[in-house]
Amino acid sequence: MGQKSIVRRNTRHLITLVLGVVGYGLLVWSYWQGYQELENTTTQRALGHLHAEYDAWADWQGLLADQVYEDRLQRPDVTAIMAEATKASAPERRAVLRDRLFASLEDLYPRLKDKGVRQFHFHLPGAVSFLRFHRPERFGDSLWDVRASLRFVNEQKTPIAGFEEGRLFNGFRHVYPLFHRGEFVGSVEVSFSFRAVLLHHSELDHGLYRLLVDRDLVRKKGWEGAISRNYLAANLNPKFHVDRYADLVANPGLTPPGYGWLLESLPDFDESLRTRVAAQMAEWDAFAVTLHQRRPLVVAFLPIQTIAGDWGAYIVRYEEAPAMGREWQYLWFKILFTGLLLLVAIVLVVNLDRRETRRAREREALLVSLHEREQSLSEAQRLANVGNWECLLPSMEVRWSDEIFRIFGYEPGEVEPTYKLFLDAVHPADRERIQAAVEQAMREGTAYNVEHRIYRKDGKLRFIQSRGRAEPREAPRRLYGTVQDVTARRRADEERRQAAAIIESTHEGIMVTDEDGLILRVNPAFTELMGYSPDEVIGRPAVNLCVDQPGEPRCEEAWKELEREGAWEGETWQKRRDGERIPMRLSLTSLTSEWGATRYVGMMTDITLFKEREAAMWKRAHHDALTGLSNRVLLQERMSRAIKEARRHGDLLGLLYIDLDDFKPVNDVWGHDAGDHLLCEVANRMQSIMRETDTVSRLGGDEFAVLIARPTSRSDLDAVVDKLRVELDRPVVWRGHELRIKPSIGMAIYPDDGEAAEVLLKAADRAMYEEKRRRKEANAARKLHDQGV
């Protein structure tokens, strides 16, 4: 070869190397981008999880505190003690009142502690401590300058809730004003420490939680001795302190079972995070980061505002991220493996180029002696991976084309082809079969076609299609035929069989349709799920199995989006063979074959259990646990809808507010089981006389509300009230004893008494208390009359 050919070859090698390096760089960049997307998804999921958990904690604590306040604290027997204590100046008298208040609520405090309540604290006006249930021996100190929540309740006379730092502990405080006969008589605090969160998660493997409190807030509220006792230094950020009482390092018994190892490694993790999170923590951002050490972690930071509106603390959640660890290891494996493949490819390209160069020299030499037709035939055989052979009889002299040499792993002319060389290469299990076919052809002058296996020179196994014919037929003097390498076809067939086996064995229902949506194939899981045999659905439109449901995507729209976008995924309702309609998670994908045919593949998963759990969760959130009636949340939703309908059609809307007088003595005399039985019976009686369009709701304790749709006048509401009085005046039998109560019923009507749900509730509440007042005055007058006064 000339100098120009050498230059061209070297140029090709250089271009190949450059393209390989560039391709490798692009692949590594795509791998890294995929890992970054996984990391971003992991951090966003972790931060969303922490947000949801924090909201759930706040909602649960708020519901519990509100229920305690409504059922047990804003009661006449409690507010009367606070009213008298407000006016009493003698310490001895206040001590007596403090003992009375402690005794009246002594049974409540242990149950609150079991729910995670740390402080149950009554204050006189001016934020003066009156009774700490957790430390009853301490009272009389002013918390005005220490607790922003108490200042707010004293000034605004309204409840307040939220996170607040303290001198001894940090927690989620719920502070309520107390009124006696309309007069402000102090406040009460129901507070949960962050330890309650740890107790809730101590049996779960949801992660490890810590509370970091702003150092300046801690120093402003506490004194040096208390700070050293109640706080730990935060290795993660020196501008924060860790609440010792609610920290897993100081309380290892609260650590979730799968996170014990993290306590030992926490200092190392925090040291790694210190510089990474300092700037974001200073800005009070909500964020999450990942760590790669002994075990990969995702650490989420959620800032918390105090009741005063200032940023005061971070909830930090450490969670294992095994998917990140696996992807990290797989990332490096892909990088190294791709680099190795690139190196091998470059070497192969160079070798192939050299081999092709050598073959080119050979072809140039053969051009002098070979005919053009023979060259064309040889090239066609190489492209088709088919070689031809000839065997002369009876000498058994064998001739091979160049492609047969290559099929058997030799360079053309490298060995002398013989029948024995051919038989030795045949797989031992196939040798007798191919030998019998050849002998029969030589004996009878017939043709044969046999698929068998061979071992190439390098030991690799290949599948071969051997064809041969003897001529002339009567006394054959030669055998000739072809050999074709069909390994690729066999492997493709095997892959198709494996794919079919996967479809047949998967637990999800799978259907395959043509481009018109007609079903071509279904798997056994589809038959079990839908109840149709393959013969019943093949050839039918797949969209006919889908049922449109209000609020769900229309079936035809889903298939149109599939045709337009190439994929669709969502929830649908499918109709089984027995007529039952079941919710499904349906994933549709468009596939295009090599010859341009379009197929749609649908994967179906039954989500009935998920829907049932979702409905049960909605019911628990909107219904009273004891009576099964609608709770305050559902009542307000229905009132809002009913007001909109009444405004649109010009209808009236009635609301009754019902309080059960003499209910407390039932609990005091007969116990809470009797009280619960009475409440359930009252609920059943009210339900029995109301229409299906009306709503009976329990607001809390012994207070109920009835929403009456479309009354024609106030006289209709009066008639309903009379029915309720008759039903509720009847005694309730409890273990042979008659329990009696009297209902106080207040009435409000839309739009005369208000045009908003809250306004109507307040109007009905005032009317109920007015009736209760009139009844008390009438009872007092009757007693005076009976006494002759």
Order of alpha helices (4+ residues) and beta strands (2+ residues): alpha-alpha-alpha-alpha-beta-beta-alpha-beta-beta-beta-alpha-beta-alpha-alpha-beta-beta-alpha-beta-beta-beta-alpha-alpha-beta-beta-alpha-alpha-alpha-beta-beta-beta-alpha-beta-beta-alpha-alpha-beta-alpha-beta-beta-beta-alpha-alpha-beta-alpha-alpha-beta-beta-alpha-beta-beta-beta-alpha
